[in-house]
Amino acid sequence: MRSKLYLPLLALLALAGCGSTPNRDATAGPTTGGGGSGRLTGDFAGYPAAQAFIDRMTTKHGFDRAEVTRTLSRAQHQQWISDLVNKPLSSSRSTAPNGSWTRYRAKFVTDTNIANGAAFWARNEATLRRAEAQYGVPPEAIVGILGVETRWGGYVGKTRIIDALTTMAFDFPRRSAYFTDELEAYLVMTRDEGMDPFGPVGSYAGAMGLGQFMPTSFHKYAVDFDGNGHRNLWDTEDAIGSVANYFAGHGWQRGQPVAVRARSSGGEGAIIKAGFDTRYSPASLQAKGIDAIGPTPAVADVSLLRLDGVGAYEYWLGLPNFYVITRYNHSTYYAMAVYQLGQAVRARRGAMSGTTAQATPDGARLSLR
């Protein structure tokens, strides 16, 4: 759904801020039809890639050349984004538990977030249930995503999308092709939805709305869930429906669990490859001393998840729905935080409504009965 460099927006709170729904203006944004060519000015004047992009939008989508030129001329290069994405990544890897999962989890699964998530669920109960009925995705999965991404709309970002995407497309050679596609999709979105392209704000990588969709994902998965004729990722109903549609489109299995806690009875389990993209038969893991704690659905393959807790590794078996969550962000920690936050909110919501919640022996995997 998004660039692999993109982290959950709330992991970068210093770069985020409250945002609002972009203004919709049927006359705003690049228009179709004829017109003069104009001259590219501003921060991207002299960029061959920017000029090539103008050609692309006029020939491929019928945009007015002069209007696209004016749009790019008004876009502002953000040097801090270039500095951020071009910063060398650390190559150090720990060979022993150092608590990185525990620290990561603590950013999201907090009492305040659980309470706020339960309140969000209560306010949007009907919409969440409608999404579950239509797409097969339970409320806790949707609530977990929206909580990790933007605190249910509390932090959608403060960077103008047009500035983020032009900077990434024209000043990040390693991913230029990817972000040029996203910039293209963004301008088509603002044209089709009647938005001013300078209105929407989001993440430094161009992710938008409560669910932080990239523009190409908007075109593939965003839905008009409130029935007003527009797809608006900053609208709560549309965001809920769009996240559910995204999961369904990536193979969410209705009524199936996400992950099961496991135990490792031998040292060998700590050295075999782990991660959301691993594939093991349950029998092969049992042969290595790794067993599920509690019932596990009959599946051919599972992923072995090893979380770096304080003083010890924590083992889980990732089921097909866990892998679906990683299609949102290719990270074991991310998907597990989404899962555990959603489960905790579900339990709190059950307590609020008088429904009994049960916990499995590990105390983390919660479900309502």
N, C-alpha and C positions, 0 to 999 in steps of 0.2 A: 504494500500500500504506500509505502513511503521510502525515501532514501534511507539506506542502511546507516548513514551517518547520523540520522535524526534520533535524538533521545526523547523520552517523554518530556513534554513541555515543562512539567513541574519538577523535573530533575535539574532544570535550568531556571529556577525561580528568579535569579538575579537578572535574567534576560527577559522575564515575562512581566505582564501587567494586565489589569482588567481591560477587556475590550467590549465592544458593543456590536450589535447587529449592523451590518453595513447598510447604508442608504440605498434604496432601489430607485432608479430613475430611468424611465423607459427611453429617454433621449440620451443617456450617458454612455460613455465608452466608445471604442472604435466602431465605426459603422461600415456597412457594405456599400458597394457601388463605386463609381468612378471618382476621379479627383486628381489633383496635381501631386507630384512626387514629394515636394518639400525638401528640406535639408535637415539631417539629423544634427542636433545640437545637444548641449548639456553634458552630463557625466560620461555618456557612452558614445559621444561623437568620436569618430576615428576608429571605432571597434569594427573590424570587418564582420565579426559574428553578428553584431547588431544589425548591420545593413543586410546581411543574408537573411536574418530573421524577418525583416520587413518584407523582403521578397517572398519568403515562405508564407507569410500570413495573407498576402494579397493574392498569390497564385493558388494556394491550397484552400483558403477559406473565403475568398472574395472580400476581404477587408479593404477599406479605402486606404491607399498608400499614405496619403498625407496625414490621415488621422492616426495610423499606427506610428508614423514618424513623430508626430506631436506627442503621443503617449510615451514613447521611449525617450524623447527629449526631456520630458518632465520627470522621468524616473530618476531616483537618486542612488548612486553607488554607496554602499555601506561598507566602509573599510573594516569595521569591527567584525563583520561577518566573514570577510575574506581572511582576516587574521585568525579567526576561530577555526574555520574549516581547514586551513592550511597548516595548523599547528601539528607538529609530529605527535603521533600516538605513542604512548608508553608501551614498550615491548616486554616489560617485566611480568613474569607469571609466578604465582605462588605455588609451591609444591606441598604445602601443608595448610590446614584450615586457618584462615585469618579473620573470619567473621564478616567477610564482604557481603554475603547474603543477608546476614542479620542487620547490618547497617542499611543496606538497600531497602529491605522490607520496612524498616522503621520510618522511612520517608513517607510511606503510603498507608500502611495498616496501623493507624493510630486511633485512639478513642474519639478524637474530634472528627476525623474523616469518617469513621464508622457511623457516628451520630448524624453527620451531615448527609452521608449517603442514604441512611434510613429515611431522613426527612425528604430527600429528593425522590426516593421511591414512593413515599406516601403521597407526595404532590402529583406524581406522574403515574400512579398505579394503573389507571385505565389504559394509558398509552403503552406502558410496558407490557401489559397483558395482551393488548392487541398485537404488539410486535411478536410476542411469543406465539400467539395463535397463528399468525400469518407466516412467520419465518422459522419457528421451532427453536428460537434462541431464548433461554430463560432470562428473567429480569436481572439476576445477579451477574450474569456475564456482561450485559450492557452497562449496568451500574458500575461494575468494576472497571471497564474500559474508560468510561467518562470520568470516573474518579481519579484514576491514575493520570489520564491525559490532561485534564483541565480543572480538576476539583468541581466537576459538574457545571462548568461554564464560568467558574470564578476567575480562572486565569487562561484566557484564550490567546495571549500574546499581544504585543504592542507594536510590532514591526509591520509596516505597510507591505502587503503581499507583493505588490508590483516591484518594490525596492528589493525585497529578499530574492525574488526569482530572477530579476535582471542581473543582480550582483552574482548570483550563483551560476547563471547561464553564461555570462560573458566574462567572468573573472575567476572561474574555478575550472581550469582545463580538464582536470581528471574526471569530473562529472558533468562537463558542459552539455553533452548530448542529452543526458537525463533531465537536467534542469531546463534546457531549451524546450523539450517536450512539455514540461510542466508549465512553463511560461505560455506556450501555445495554448494548452488546455485552459489555463487561467483566463486568457483574453477571450477565448470562445465562451467560457462560462459567464463572464461578466456581460458579454454581448447578449447571449441568449436569455440570461436572467434579468437584463435591464439594470445592471449594477454599474455604478461609477467604479472603474478599475482602480482608482486611487482611494477608495473608501475602505475596503476590507483590510483588517490587520490580523496578524497571526504570528507564527513562529519564525525564527531566523531562517528556516529552510523552506518556508512557504506553506506550512501546514495550517489548516483553517478550521474554525468552528469548535464546537464542544467536543467533537471526536477527532479533531486534528487530521482531517483528510487532506491528502495532496490533491491538486486539481485533476490529475488523470483519474484518481479514485472517485472524485466527485462525479465524473461522467459515467463511470462504470457502476457505481453503487449508491449514490445519493438518491433518495426518494422524496417525493412530495407527500409526506405522511399526514400532514394536516389538511390536505386537499384544497389549498388556496391557489394552486396553479403554478407555484414556484418551489424549487428545491433550495432550501436555505439552511446551511450547516450551522448557523448561529441560532436557529430556532430549535427549541427543545424537542418538539414532536418530530420534526424532520431529522434531527440528530439521532434520536432513539431508533427510528425506523431505518435510517441509513446504516447505523452500526449493525443492526440485526440483519439487514440485507447483505452487508459485507461478510459477516460470518456465514450466513447461509450460502453465499456464493463461493465460499472457500470450503464447503463441505461439512458444516456443522451437523452433527448427528443428534436429532431431536431425542430428548429424554435420556441421553447417555452421560455418564460422569466425565470429569475432566482429568483428574489425576488421583493416584492412590499412593499413600505413604508406604514406604518399604523399609526393610532392615537388611543390613549386610552382616553376615555372621563370620566373614573371613576377610583377611587383608586384600585378597585378590579383587574383591568388589571395588576397592578404592582406587585401583589402577587401570581398569578397563575404561575405554572411551565412554564419556558421558556427554549428554547434550540433547536439546530438543530434536535434533536431526539424526540421532542414532536410531537404529532399528534392531531390536532383539526379540526373539520369541520368549515368552514367559518361562518356558522350560529351560532355555539356555541360561537365563539369569539365575534360575534356581540351582542349576548345576554349579554356578559360581558363588553360591551362598547368598544370593539376593532374593528375598521373598517379599511379596506384598503383605501389608498389614491390613487385614480385612478383605471382604469380597472384592473380586475383580471381574469385570465383564469378560466374556469369551472373545478375545481378539487375537489375531495372528501375530501381531507385532506391537511392541511398546517401545517408548524411548526411556533410557535410563537418565534420570536427572540427579545430579549431585550438587547440592547447595552447600556453600561454604559458610557453615555456622561458626559460632564462637566455640572453639575447642574441639569441634568434631564436624564431620560431614553429615549432611541430612540427605537421605535418599528418598526419591519418589519414582513412580512409574508414570510416564506421560502417556495418556490415551489419545485417540484421534482428535478429540475436541481440544486438547492442550495444544496440539500442533496447529489447529485452526487459529488459536489465539496468537501464536507466533507469526502468523501471516500478517498480523497488524504491526508487529515489531519483532524482528528476528533475534530474540533474546530470551533465554530460559528464565532469568530473573524477572524480566518484565512480565512475561506470561504468568509466572507464579504469583507475582504481586497482584496482578489483575484478578486472578482466581481467588486468592486468599482474601483480598479486600471485598470482593463480591460475596464470598461465603460469609464473612463476618457481618456485612451489611444485611444479608439475608437473615441471619440469626437475630440481629438487633431488630429488624423489621418484624420478625415473628414474635419477639417479645413485646413489641409495641402493640401488635394486633391481637395478642393473646394466643398465638399459635406456638405449640411446643417445638423447641429446637433440640436436635440431638447432635452430639459430637462423637467422632470416632476416637479410639484410644489415644491417637497422637494429639488430639485436642485442636487440630488445625482445620481438618476437613469437616465442615459443618453442613448439615442438610436439614430440611424441614420434613416432618412426617405428618 
